[in-house]
Amino acid sequence: MIDLRSDTVTKPTPGMLAAMAAAEVGDEQEREDPTTNELQRRMAQLLGHEAALFLPTATMANQTALRVLSRPGCKVVAEERTHVLIYEWGGPAIHSGLIMQGLVAEAGRPTPEQIEEVDEFGPGGVLVLENTHRSSGGQIWPPEEFQASLDAARSRGAAVHLDGARLFNAAVAAGVEPAAWGTLADTVTICFSKGLGCPFGAILAGPVETIEQAWEGKFLFGGALRQSGVAAAAMLYALDHHVERLADDHARAKRLAEGIGLDPSTAETNFVPIRDEPGLRQRLLERGVRVGGLRPGWLRAVTHLDIGDAEIDEAIERMQDEVRVHA
Ligand SMILES: Cc1ncc(COP(=O)(O)O)c(C=O)c1O
């Protein structure tokens, strides 16, 4: 079975497991875990922020950020298929008392004009920008456009959170540092259990004061661990070994798209968007290829650490007749 459902299906490599086994650890809640502290230091620097906080999941990082940046009764605004609005179980409403408003926007990118027109949006509200944007097929938000939308939110008095779960994919594909986007937003989430290949782990970065407040959310949500260095060691290993190789995932996604008769430019990073047809997913499954859902009417084939050139060749072989017919 060739598993292209998501980049979350990867298993830790022997090198990563060895790094985890060798991790120097301490009590994270006392801020005494040296490996976690080192991870936080490196990530703050990479994202262009003063401080960073380790959290077990990107969902927890997003929810912690919203709690710090907002006031109950205010709005969280994002493109309508952004992860925080549709896959986090109403977390913004439940944890932070926020009104959730989705905007219909091309490629997952609300424009400055759309943001300027949002009713009752101001201080205490938060705009969430997602880059790469999952439901639009892993598309990259160009930094200038990103800045313009962010400026529009700031001019309304709202804060801006970047869900950069796959920001390293965007950075590697665009050939810029993750800080090109990271430093602009008030807070940034990075997920390590996707293209970076860790079993779990996320980072929230921001100003020192904001990250100090985020510790409260870490305890409140049950994300304050003890010897978290075991996870942080995997994450540091991923920073050293799994960032540049994301370019291979992107090249393989383009090759897969082309091989099954699609326009390779639709695979901007590691997602190949495929138009859905009744029964297509099941037929692909029967041929030994698993694909995932992207958004209504669309499937995705996602390249990742456990997919090499041989798997791509084989996937093209198995998929081309099915997808070509229905493209
Ligand atoms: C854009 C985006 N943000 C956040 C998350 C949440 O990540 P986690 O599973 O670590 O909570 C995901 C996971 O799929 C995602 O795609």
The ligand as an SDF file (V2000), in Angstrom:
LIG
                    3D

 16 16  0  0  0  0  0  0  0  0999 V2000
   -2.8340   23.7090    8.9050 C   0  0  0  0  0  0  0  0  0  0  0  0
   -2.8750   22.8390   10.1250 C   0  0  0  0  0  0  0  0  0  0  0  0
   -2.8470   23.4090   11.3360 N   0  0  0  0  0  0  0  0  0  0  0  0
   -2.8650   22.6710   12.4690 C   0  0  0  0  0  0  0  0  0  0  0  0
   -2.9250   21.2980   12.4360 C   0  0  0  0  0  0  0  0  0  0  0  0
   -3.0060   20.5210   13.7290 C   0  0  0  0  0  0  0  0  0  0  0  0
   -1.8920   19.7260   13.9710 O   0  0  0  0  0  0  0  0  0  0  0  0
   -1.8590   18.6660   15.1730 P   0  0  0  0  0  0  0  0  0  0  0  0
   -2.3590   17.3820   14.6220 O   0  0  0  0  0  0  0  0  0  0  0  0
   -0.4040   18.6240   15.5900 O   0  0  0  0  0  0  0  0  0  0  0  0
   -2.7230   19.1920   16.2690 O   0  0  0  0  0  0  0  0  0  0  0  0
   -2.9730   20.6540   11.1930 C   0  0  0  0  0  0  0  0  0  0  0  0
   -3.0340   19.1560   11.1510 C   0  0  0  0  0  0  0  0  0  0  0  0
   -3.4090   18.5290   10.2110 O   0  0  0  0  0  0  0  0  0  0  0  0
   -2.9530   21.4330    9.9980 C   0  0  0  0  0  0  0  0  0  0  0  0
   -3.0160   20.8650    8.7840 O   0  0  0  0  0  0  0  0  0  0  0  0
  1  2  1  0
  2  3  1  0
  2 15  2  0
  3  4  2  0
  4  5  1  0
  5  6  1  0
  5 12  2  0
  6  7  1  0
  7  8  1  0
  8  9  2  0
  8 10  1  0
  8 11  1  0
 12 13  1  0
 12 15  1  0
 13 14  2  0
 15 16  1  0
M  END
$$$$
